[in-house]
Amino acid sequence: MAEHSFTFAIIGIDHRHIYEMTGGMIAAGGRCKGWWSEGDPEPLAGFQKRFPELERVTHRQSLIEDPEIDLILTAARFDQRAGIAIEAMRNGKDVMTDKPGCTTADDLATLRRTAAETGRIWSVNFSERFQVAAAQQALDLVQQGAIGRVLQTVGLGPHRMNAPLRPDWFFDKAVYGGILCDIASHQIDQFLVFTGSTDAEIVAATAGNMANPDHPQFEDFGEVLLRSDRGHGYIRVDWFTPDGLPTWGDGRLTILGTEGYIELRKYVDIAGRPGKDHLFLVNGSSCEHIDCSGVKLRYFDRLAADLRDRTETAMPQEHAFKVTELALEAQKIARPAAG
């Protein structure tokens, strides 16, 4: 367990990412003072099984106003996350939110203003980087110059829909914000980090419903073309993971450099290697597979240190805002998908 000591609480457990968020902050030295969630969302049973010792409180305001609580975690319904974060910051608390951190440009503007006025941290848990050991190892290799200067990233984010397990709001675009606002924020985060960019232009975007007529407001496919002054990127996200795959999605990232490339198969290697966190490195002297499953993740420990030291080692504050801004921009300009 890390040496940092802080107290946190949870408001909203509507997405299963709350499992790792909670476990990560406990492992980083945090004490959870309680949790609140509206109703009985699908992850409830799994959450209580993993954390039976944590107390469910009756009123969320008791957590928001508790002066002992340093940090609020939220994986609430997507359109409610910004309001929770804003209220928490105004009550002197830092925030770690599941992605997407918000679903509208107005909410983002209020989040920016509130963070600036209060000096609180608003951190988005981009789990496809922060909770993937292969992605962390890849960033270390890139920063060590293993593939030269990064020219392009290709990020693929397929997901399994599991429609019977999803709440009705999951299919309502006004609530979940659209596929690019939601899933593609992961790949935008990775593009900026691996190219070393602080801003980017959305060159083109597509989003639409290709094969789910029973849910007309749902987007099951999206793609984004983006570029910065340091590189180019392509993103494809979808809800078409077939049942035959032994995990929820074959997430991949390819990083092209001037002297080589890296490919990540984050969650499964369909060629047959067991486990996850597979990294393939090809450069002038190497063509190898690297098992990254033993690499220690850093995000949660660094966020705990940031709470104490008022630093930005887990993620620069502006980066969280910029990723969210670009995801919202891509969603706004997206052309309808063909087919």
C-alpha positions as CSV (number, residue, x, y, z in Angstrom):
1,M,0.0,0.0,0.0
2,A,1.2,3.5,-0.9
3,E,2.2,5.9,1.9
4,H,-0.4,8.6,1.0
5,S,-3.3,9.0,3.4
6,F,-6.6,10.6,2.3
7,T,-10.3,10.1,2.5
8,F,-12.7,9.7,-0.4
9,A,-16.3,9.0,-1.1
10,I,-18.3,7.7,-4.1
11,I,-21.3,9.3,-5.7
12,G,-22.8,7.1,-8.5
13,I,-21.9,3.5,-9.4
14,D,-23.8,3.3,-12.7
15,H,-20.8,2.0,-14.6
16,R,-18.5,-0.9,-13.8
17,H,-15.4,1.2,-14.1
18,I,-16.2,2.2,-10.5
19,Y,-14.8,-1.2,-9.4
20,E,-11.2,-0.3,-10.5
21,M,-11.6,3.3,-9.5
22,T,-12.5,2.4,-5.9
23,G,-9.9,-0.4,-5.7
24,G,-7.2,1.8,-7.1
25,M,-7.7,4.6,-4.6
26,I,-7.9,2.2,-1.7
27,A,-4.6,0.6,-2.8
28,A,-3.1,4.1,-3.1
29,G,-3.7,4.7,0.6
30,G,-7.3,6.0,0.6
31,R,-10.0,5.4,3.1
32,C,-13.5,5.3,1.7
33,K,-16.0,7.0,4.0
34,G,-19.1,5.9,2.1
35,W,-20.9,5.7,-1.1
36,W,-24.2,6.8,-2.6
37,S,-26.0,5.9,-5.8
38,E,-29.5,6.5,-7.1
39,G,-31.6,3.4,-7.2
40,D,-30.1,0.0,-7.8
41,P,-28.0,0.2,-11.0
42,E,-26.7,-3.0,-12.6
43,P,-23.2,-2.8,-11.1
44,L,-24.6,-2.7,-7.6
45,A,-24.3,-6.4,-6.8
46,G,-20.7,-6.6,-8.2
47,F,-19.7,-3.5,-6.3
48,Q,-21.1,-4.8,-3.0
49,K,-19.4,-8.2,-3.5
50,R,-16.0,-6.5,-4.1
51,F,-16.4,-3.9,-1.3
52,P,-18.7,-5.4,1.4
53,E,-17.1,-3.3,4.1
54,L,-18.0,0.1,2.5
55,E,-21.1,1.8,3.8
56,R,-24.0,3.0,1.6
57,V,-25.3,6.3,2.8
58,T,-28.9,7.6,2.4
59,H,-28.2,11.1,1.3
60,R,-25.5,12.1,-1.2
61,Q,-25.3,15.6,0.3
62,S,-23.8,14.1,3.5
63,L,-20.8,13.1,1.4
64,I,-20.6,16.4,-0.6
65,E,-20.6,18.5,2.6
66,D,-18.4,16.3,4.8
67,P,-15.2,18.3,5.6
68,E,-13.2,15.1,6.1
69,I,-13.6,13.9,2.5
70,D,-10.8,15.0,0.2
71,L,-11.9,13.3,-3.1
72,I,-15.1,12.3,-4.8
73,L,-15.2,9.5,-7.2
74,T,-18.1,9.3,-9.7
75,A,-19.3,6.8,-12.3
76,A,-22.8,8.1,-12.3
77,R,-25.1,8.3,-15.3
78,F,-23.1,10.2,-18.0
79,D,-25.2,13.4,-18.0
80,Q,-25.0,13.7,-14.2
81,R,-21.2,13.5,-13.8
82,A,-20.5,17.1,-14.5
83,G,-23.0,18.3,-11.9
84,I,-21.6,16.0,-9.3
85,A,-18.1,17.2,-10.0
86,I,-19.0,20.9,-10.0
87,E,-20.8,20.6,-6.6
88,A,-18.0,18.6,-5.2
89,M,-15.3,21.1,-6.2
90,R,-17.4,24.0,-4.8
91,N,-17.4,22.1,-1.5
92,G,-13.7,21.9,-1.4
93,K,-13.2,18.4,-2.9
94,D,-11.1,17.1,-5.7
95,V,-12.8,14.8,-8.2
96,M,-12.0,11.7,-10.2
97,T,-14.7,10.9,-12.8
98,D,-15.2,8.0,-15.1
99,K,-15.2,9.0,-18.8
100,P,-16.9,10.8,-20.3
101,G,-16.4,13.5,-17.7
102,C,-19.3,15.5,-19.3
103,T,-21.6,15.4,-22.3
104,T,-22.1,19.0,-23.3
105,A,-19.9,22.0,-24.1
106,D,-21.8,24.1,-21.5
107,D,-21.0,21.6,-18.8
108,L,-17.3,21.6,-19.9
109,A,-17.2,25.4,-19.7
110,T,-18.6,25.3,-16.2
111,L,-16.2,22.6,-15.1
112,R,-13.2,24.6,-16.4
113,R,-14.4,27.7,-14.6
114,T,-15.1,25.9,-11.4
115,A,-11.7,24.2,-11.3
116,A,-10.0,27.5,-11.9
117,E,-12.0,29.3,-9.2
118,T,-11.7,26.6,-6.6
119,G,-8.2,25.3,-7.3
120,R,-9.5,21.7,-7.1
121,I,-8.4,18.8,-9.3
122,W,-10.8,17.4,-12.0
123,S,-9.3,14.1,-13.2
124,V,-10.8,11.9,-15.8
125,N,-10.0,8.2,-15.5
126,F,-9.0,7.3,-19.0
127,S,-8.9,3.6,-18.1
128,E,-7.7,2.4,-21.5
129,R,-4.4,4.1,-20.8
130,F,-4.3,4.5,-17.0
131,Q,-5.4,0.9,-16.3
132,V,-3.5,-0.8,-19.1
133,A,0.0,-1.9,-18.3
134,A,0.9,-2.3,-21.9
135,A,-0.1,1.3,-22.6
136,Q,2.1,2.5,-19.7
137,Q,5.0,0.4,-21.0
138,A,4.5,1.8,-24.5
139,L,4.7,5.4,-23.3
140,D,7.9,4.6,-21.4
141,L,9.4,3.1,-24.6
142,V,8.3,6.1,-26.7
143,Q,9.8,8.5,-24.3
144,Q,13.1,6.5,-24.3
145,G,13.2,6.9,-28.1
146,A,12.6,3.3,-29.0
147,I,10.7,4.2,-32.2
148,G,12.0,7.7,-32.8
149,R,9.6,10.6,-33.2
150,V,6.0,9.5,-33.2
151,L,4.2,10.3,-36.5
152,Q,0.8,8.7,-36.1
153,T,-1.4,6.7,-33.8
154,V,-4.2,4.3,-34.8
155,G,-6.5,3.6,-31.9
156,L,-9.3,0.9,-32.1
157,G,-11.9,0.7,-29.3
158,P,-14.3,-2.1,-30.0
159,H,-16.8,-3.0,-27.2
160,R,-19.4,-5.7,-26.6
161,M,-22.9,-4.1,-26.3
162,N,-24.5,-6.7,-23.9
163,A,-27.8,-4.9,-24.5
164,P,-29.9,-6.9,-22.0
165,L,-27.6,-5.7,-19.2
166,R,-27.8,-2.0,-20.2
167,P,-30.2,0.5,-18.6
168,D,-32.6,2.4,-20.9
169,W,-30.6,5.6,-20.6
170,F,-27.6,3.8,-22.2
171,F,-29.4,4.0,-25.5
172,D,-30.5,7.7,-25.2
173,K,-28.0,10.0,-26.9
174,A,-29.1,13.0,-24.8
175,V,-27.9,11.1,-21.8
176,Y,-24.8,9.2,-22.9
177,G,-23.6,12.0,-25.3
178,G,-22.8,9.9,-28.3
179,I,-20.2,7.3,-29.1
180,L,-17.4,9.8,-29.8
181,C,-18.0,11.8,-26.7
182,D,-17.9,8.5,-24.7
183,I,-15.6,5.8,-26.1
184,A,-13.4,7.9,-28.4
185,S,-12.2,10.1,-25.5
186,H,-9.9,7.2,-24.7
187,Q,-8.3,7.3,-28.1
188,I,-8.0,11.1,-28.2
189,D,-6.3,10.9,-24.9
190,Q,-3.8,8.4,-26.2
191,F,-3.2,10.4,-29.4
192,L,-2.3,13.6,-27.5
193,V,0.0,11.7,-25.0
194,F,1.9,9.5,-27.5
195,T,2.4,12.3,-30.0
196,G,3.3,14.8,-27.2
197,S,0.6,17.2,-28.3
198,T,-1.3,19.7,-26.2
199,D,-4.0,20.4,-28.8
200,A,-5.3,19.0,-32.0
201,E,-7.7,19.6,-34.9
202,I,-10.6,17.3,-35.7
203,V,-10.2,16.9,-39.4
204,A,-13.3,14.6,-39.9
205,A,-15.6,12.5,-37.8
206,T,-18.4,10.0,-38.4
207,A,-20.9,8.5,-36.0
208,G,-24.1,6.5,-36.5
209,N,-26.4,3.6,-36.0
210,M,-25.4,0.8,-38.4
211,A,-27.2,-2.3,-37.0
212,N,-29.4,-1.5,-34.0
213,P,-32.8,-0.3,-35.4
214,D,-34.5,-1.1,-32.1
215,H,-32.5,1.7,-30.5
216,P,-32.7,4.6,-32.9
217,Q,-30.9,7.0,-30.6
218,F,-27.9,4.7,-30.1
219,E,-24.7,5.1,-32.0
220,D,-22.9,1.8,-32.6
221,F,-20.0,3.0,-34.9
222,G,-17.8,6.0,-35.0
223,E,-14.5,7.2,-36.4
224,V,-12.3,10.3,-36.1
225,L,-9.4,11.7,-38.1
226,L,-7.3,14.2,-36.2
227,R,-4.0,15.9,-36.4
228,S,-1.8,18.3,-34.5
229,D,1.5,20.1,-35.1
230,R,3.2,16.9,-34.0
231,G,1.4,14.0,-35.6
232,H,-1.7,12.4,-37.2
233,G,-4.3,10.1,-35.7
234,Y,-7.1,7.7,-36.7
235,I,-9.7,6.4,-34.3
236,R,-12.4,3.7,-34.8
237,V,-14.8,2.8,-32.0
238,D,-17.8,0.5,-32.1
239,W,-20.2,-1.8,-30.3
240,F,-19.7,-4.9,-32.5
241,T,-17.5,-7.2,-30.4
242,P,-18.8,-10.7,-31.2
243,D,-19.7,-13.2,-28.5
244,G,-16.9,-15.6,-29.5
245,L,-14.2,-13.2,-28.2
246,P,-13.3,-14.2,-24.6
247,T,-13.3,-10.6,-23.4
248,W,-15.4,-7.4,-23.9
249,G,-13.2,-6.0,-26.7
250,D,-10.1,-6.4,-28.8
251,G,-8.7,-2.9,-28.0
252,R,-5.6,-2.1,-30.0
253,L,-3.2,0.8,-30.5
254,T,-0.6,1.2,-33.1
255,I,2.1,3.9,-32.7
256,L,4.1,4.7,-35.8
257,G,7.5,6.3,-35.3
258,T,10.3,7.5,-37.6
259,E,12.4,4.5,-36.5
260,G,9.9,1.8,-35.7
261,Y,6.5,1.0,-34.4
262,I,4.7,-0.4,-31.4
263,E,1.4,-2.3,-31.5
264,L,-0.6,-3.0,-28.3
265,R,-3.2,-5.7,-28.0
266,K,-4.5,-4.6,-24.7
267,Y,-7.1,-7.1,-23.6
268,V,-6.6,-10.3,-25.7
269,D,-4.2,-11.7,-28.2
270,I,-6.3,-13.6,-30.8
271,A,-3.2,-15.3,-32.0
272,G,-3.3,-17.4,-28.9
273,R,-1.0,-16.0,-26.2
274,P,-2.7,-16.1,-22.8
275,G,-3.7,-13.1,-20.8
276,K,-3.7,-9.4,-21.7
277,D,-1.2,-6.5,-22.0
278,H,0.6,-7.7,-25.1
279,L,3.1,-5.2,-26.6
280,F,4.9,-5.7,-30.0
281,L,8.0,-3.6,-30.6
282,V,9.6,-3.4,-34.0
283,N,12.6,-1.1,-34.7
284,G,16.1,-1.2,-36.2
285,S,17.4,-3.8,-33.8
286,S,14.3,-5.6,-32.4
287,C,11.2,-7.4,-33.5
288,E,9.7,-8.8,-30.3
289,H,6.7,-9.5,-28.1
290,I,6.8,-8.0,-24.6
291,D,4.5,-9.3,-21.9
292,C,3.6,-6.2,-19.8
293,S,1.3,-8.0,-17.3
294,G,3.8,-7.4,-14.5
295,V,4.2,-3.6,-15.1
296,K,3.0,-1.6,-12.1
297,L,0.3,1.0,-12.9
298,R,1.0,4.5,-11.7
299,Y,-2.1,6.6,-12.1
300,F,-3.8,6.0,-8.8
301,D,-0.6,6.5,-6.7
302,R,0.2,9.7,-8.6
303,L,-3.3,11.1,-8.1
304,A,-3.0,10.4,-4.4
305,A,0.2,12.3,-4.4
306,D,-1.4,15.2,-6.3
307,L,-4.2,15.4,-3.7
308,R,-1.5,15.9,-1.1
309,D,1.0,18.1,-2.9
310,R,-1.3,20.0,-5.3
311,T,0.7,18.8,-8.3
312,E,-0.3,17.4,-11.7
313,T,1.7,14.2,-11.9
314,A,-1.2,11.9,-12.7
315,M,-2.4,14.1,-15.6
316,P,-2.1,17.8,-16.4
317,Q,-5.4,19.5,-15.6
318,E,-5.5,21.1,-19.0
319,H,-5.1,17.7,-20.7
320,A,-8.3,16.4,-19.1
321,F,-10.1,19.4,-20.4
322,K,-8.6,19.3,-23.8
323,V,-9.4,15.6,-24.4
324,T,-13.0,16.3,-23.4
325,E,-13.2,19.3,-25.6
326,L,-11.9,17.4,-28.6
327,A,-14.3,14.5,-28.0
328,L,-17.2,16.9,-27.8
329,E,-16.1,18.7,-31.0
330,A,-15.8,15.4,-32.9
331,Q,-19.3,14.5,-31.7
332,K,-20.7,17.8,-32.8
333,I,-19.3,17.8,-36.4
334,A,-19.7,14.0,-37.0
335,R,-21.3,13.1,-40.3
336,P,-23.9,10.3,-40.3
337,A,-22.3,6.8,-40.8
338,A,-23.2,5.2,-44.1
339,G,-24.9,1.8,-44.1
